Amino acid sequence: MSIWTRITEALAALAQGEGLAAVFEKLRTPPERSIAFTIAVIALSAKMAKADGLVTRDEVMAFREVFQIPPEEEANAARVFNLARQDVAGFEEYASRIRAMFDGDNGTLCDLMEGLFHIAMADGTYHPNEDVFLARVAEIFGLAGPRFDALRARFVPDAERDPFAVLGVSPEMEMNEIRSVYRKLVRETHPDVMIARGVPVEAVKLSERRLQDITRAWDDIRSMRARETA
């Protein structure tokens, strides 16, 4: 059974008059959490689109890069998106419910933030309202400060490309400490680890970019330290 078929089943509750936010409460454990993850990305993407005022074709294509939507399931994906846009609940309520669902699992919440950044940057423009939106979502998720700065440094071309920010470490840290952080990030980025924490297979491809970014940052830091000691 595909994830989109399971999502269709989850949407049956909506037909009975339940709000989309209430659906999250029923999807707390695997394999349902992968359904919740997908619905969460769609729902928050819809709220983000409302924040910057429009939905571009590039953003739609970016979503399809993250989630492979078969033609026969496009209507269901569109339905979730439109319900989220029209729902009277604000994005902060959505984000709070998602935080409760994945409470204590910062890895999955970070995965979700990556999906939102990927979609936000699809049209090549990082709108100020998108920055406010994503910063607030990150705050609700408990990912404010260095974690959010690291995400923005990786995805936004105009952001400061600080390799220390990408890894979420301080320039004052010793190399062995930075190496430990880097290795931890590599382990967390392994596809099997991501799937185990409820990230759907369709979205694991985001890990490819993350691994490239953190490896490049580690290489840059090593080069900087080597020059300092030369």
C-alpha positions as CSV (number, residue, x, y, z in Angstrom):
1,M,0.0,0.0,0.0
2,S,1.5,3.3,-1.0
3,I,1.9,6.3,1.3
4,W,-0.6,8.2,-0.8
5,T,-3.2,5.5,-0.4
6,R,-2.7,5.6,3.3
7,I,-3.0,9.4,3.2
8,T,-6.3,9.0,1.3
9,E,-7.5,6.8,4.1
10,A,-6.5,9.4,6.7
11,L,-8.4,12.0,4.8
12,A,-11.6,10.1,5.3
13,A,-11.8,11.7,8.8
14,L,-11.9,15.1,7.1
15,A,-15.0,14.1,5.2
16,Q,-16.7,13.6,8.5
17,G,-16.2,17.2,9.5
18,E,-12.9,16.9,11.5
19,G,-10.4,19.7,11.0
20,L,-7.1,18.9,9.3
21,A,-5.2,19.7,12.6
22,A,-7.2,17.0,14.4
23,V,-5.8,14.4,11.9
24,F,-2.3,14.8,13.4
25,E,-3.5,13.6,16.8
26,K,-4.3,10.1,15.3
27,L,-0.9,9.7,13.6
28,R,1.6,9.4,16.4
29,T,3.2,6.0,15.9
30,P,4.9,4.2,12.9
31,P,4.0,3.6,10.2
32,E,1.4,6.3,10.6
33,R,4.0,8.8,11.4
34,S,5.3,8.8,7.8
35,I,1.8,9.7,6.8
36,A,1.8,12.5,9.4
37,F,5.2,13.8,8.1
38,T,3.9,14.1,4.6
39,I,0.7,15.8,5.6
40,A,2.7,18.1,7.8
41,V,4.9,19.2,4.9
42,I,1.9,19.8,2.7
43,A,0.0,21.6,5.4
44,L,2.9,23.9,6.4
45,S,3.8,24.5,2.8
46,A,0.3,25.7,2.2
47,K,0.5,28.0,5.2
48,M,3.9,29.3,4.0
49,A,2.5,29.9,0.5
50,K,-0.2,32.0,2.1
51,A,2.5,33.9,3.9
52,D,4.2,35.1,0.8
53,G,1.0,35.5,-1.1
54,L,1.2,33.0,-4.0
55,V,2.0,29.5,-5.0
56,T,4.4,29.3,-8.0
57,R,4.9,26.5,-10.4
58,D,8.4,26.2,-9.2
59,E,7.2,25.5,-5.6
60,V,4.8,22.8,-6.9
61,M,7.7,21.2,-8.8
62,A,9.9,21.4,-5.7
63,F,7.3,19.6,-3.7
64,R,7.2,16.9,-6.3
65,E,11.0,16.6,-6.1
66,V,10.6,15.7,-2.4
67,F,7.5,13.5,-2.7
68,Q,7.0,11.4,-5.8
69,I,3.3,11.9,-6.4
70,P,1.8,9.4,-8.9
71,P,-0.7,11.0,-11.3
72,E,-3.6,9.2,-9.7
73,E,-2.8,10.6,-6.3
74,E,-2.3,14.3,-7.3
75,A,-5.9,15.1,-6.4
76,N,-5.4,13.8,-2.9
77,A,-2.2,15.8,-2.4
78,A,-4.0,18.9,-3.8
79,R,-6.9,18.3,-1.4
80,V,-4.7,18.4,1.6
81,F,-2.9,21.5,0.4
82,N,-6.2,23.4,-0.2
83,L,-7.7,22.3,3.1
84,A,-4.7,23.6,4.9
85,R,-4.8,26.9,3.0
86,Q,-8.5,27.3,3.8
87,D,-8.5,26.1,7.4
88,V,-9.1,28.8,9.9
89,A,-6.4,27.4,12.1
90,G,-3.2,29.4,11.9
91,F,0.2,28.0,11.1
92,E,1.3,28.3,14.7
93,E,-1.4,25.8,15.8
94,Y,-0.3,23.4,13.0
95,A,3.3,23.7,14.0
96,S,2.5,23.2,17.7
97,R,0.5,20.0,17.0
98,I,3.3,18.7,14.8
99,R,5.9,19.5,17.6
100,A,3.7,17.5,20.0
101,M,3.5,14.6,17.6
102,F,7.3,14.4,17.1
103,D,8.2,15.7,20.6
104,G,11.7,14.7,21.6
105,D,12.6,13.8,18.0
106,N,14.5,16.9,16.8
107,G,15.9,14.9,13.8
108,T,12.5,14.5,12.2
109,L,11.5,18.1,12.9
110,C,14.7,19.2,11.3
111,D,13.9,16.9,8.3
112,L,10.6,18.7,8.0
113,M,12.2,22.1,8.2
114,E,14.5,21.1,5.3
115,G,11.6,20.2,3.2
116,L,10.0,23.6,3.8
117,F,13.3,25.4,3.0
118,H,13.6,23.4,-0.2
119,I,10.1,24.4,-1.3
120,A,10.6,28.1,-0.1
121,M,13.7,28.4,-2.3
122,A,12.3,26.7,-5.4
123,D,11.5,30.0,-7.1
124,G,15.0,31.3,-6.4
125,T,13.6,34.0,-4.0
126,Y,13.6,33.9,-0.2
127,H,10.7,36.2,0.6
128,P,11.0,38.1,3.9
129,N,7.6,36.7,5.0
130,E,9.0,33.2,4.3
131,D,11.9,34.0,6.6
132,V,9.5,35.2,9.4
133,F,7.3,32.1,8.9
134,L,10.2,29.6,8.9
135,A,11.9,31.3,11.9
136,R,8.6,31.1,13.9
137,V,8.0,27.4,12.9
138,A,11.6,26.6,13.9
139,E,11.0,28.4,17.3
140,I,7.9,26.3,17.9
141,F,9.8,23.2,16.9
142,G,12.6,24.0,19.4
143,L,15.0,24.6,16.6
144,A,15.6,28.3,16.9
145,G,19.0,29.9,17.1
146,P,22.0,27.9,15.8
147,R,19.9,25.1,14.3
148,F,17.8,27.5,12.3
149,D,20.8,29.5,11.3
150,A,22.5,26.3,10.0
151,L,19.5,25.5,7.9
152,R,19.3,29.0,6.5
153,A,23.0,29.0,5.7
154,R,22.6,25.8,3.7
155,F,19.5,26.7,1.7
156,V,19.5,30.5,1.2
157,P,22.2,31.7,-1.3
158,D,22.3,35.2,0.2
159,A,22.8,33.9,3.7
160,E,26.3,33.8,5.2
161,R,28.0,30.6,4.0
162,D,29.7,30.0,7.3
163,P,30.8,26.3,7.6
164,F,30.6,26.5,11.4
165,A,27.0,27.6,11.2
166,V,26.2,24.8,8.8
167,L,27.5,22.2,11.3
168,G,26.0,24.2,14.2
169,V,29.3,24.5,16.0
170,S,31.4,27.4,17.3
171,P,34.7,28.5,15.8
172,E,36.2,28.3,19.3
173,M,35.6,24.6,19.5
174,E,38.5,22.2,19.2
175,M,38.8,20.1,16.1
176,N,38.0,16.8,17.9
177,E,34.8,18.4,19.2
178,I,33.8,19.6,15.7
179,R,34.7,16.2,14.3
180,S,32.3,14.5,16.8
181,V,29.5,16.8,15.7
182,Y,30.2,16.2,12.0
183,R,30.2,12.4,12.5
184,K,26.9,12.6,14.5
185,L,25.3,14.5,11.7
186,V,26.5,12.0,9.1
187,R,25.0,9.1,11.2
188,E,21.7,11.0,11.5
189,T,21.6,11.5,7.7
190,H,21.8,7.8,6.9
191,P,18.6,6.9,4.9
192,D,17.9,3.9,7.2
193,V,18.1,6.2,10.3
194,M,15.7,8.7,8.7
195,I,13.2,6.0,7.7
196,A,13.4,4.6,11.2
197,R,12.3,7.9,12.7
198,G,9.3,8.2,10.5
199,V,10.5,10.1,7.4
200,P,8.8,8.6,4.4
201,V,11.0,6.9,1.8
202,E,9.8,9.5,-0.7
203,A,11.4,12.3,1.3
204,V,14.7,10.6,2.2
205,K,16.3,12.1,-0.9
206,L,16.7,15.4,1.0
207,S,19.4,13.6,3.0
208,E,21.6,13.6,-0.1
209,R,21.8,17.4,-0.2
210,R,22.3,17.5,3.6
211,L,25.2,15.1,3.5
212,Q,26.8,17.1,0.7
213,D,26.4,20.3,2.7
214,I,27.8,19.0,6.0
215,T,30.7,17.3,4.3
216,R,31.6,20.5,2.4
217,A,31.4,22.4,5.7
218,W,33.7,19.9,7.4
219,D,36.2,20.0,4.6
220,D,36.2,23.9,4.7
221,I,36.8,23.9,8.4
222,R,39.7,21.4,8.1
223,S,41.2,23.5,5.3
224,M,40.9,26.7,7.5
225,R,42.5,25.0,10.5
226,A,45.3,23.6,8.4
227,R,46.1,27.1,7.1
228,E,46.1,28.5,10.6
229,T,48.7,25.9,11.7
230,A,50.8,26.1,8.6
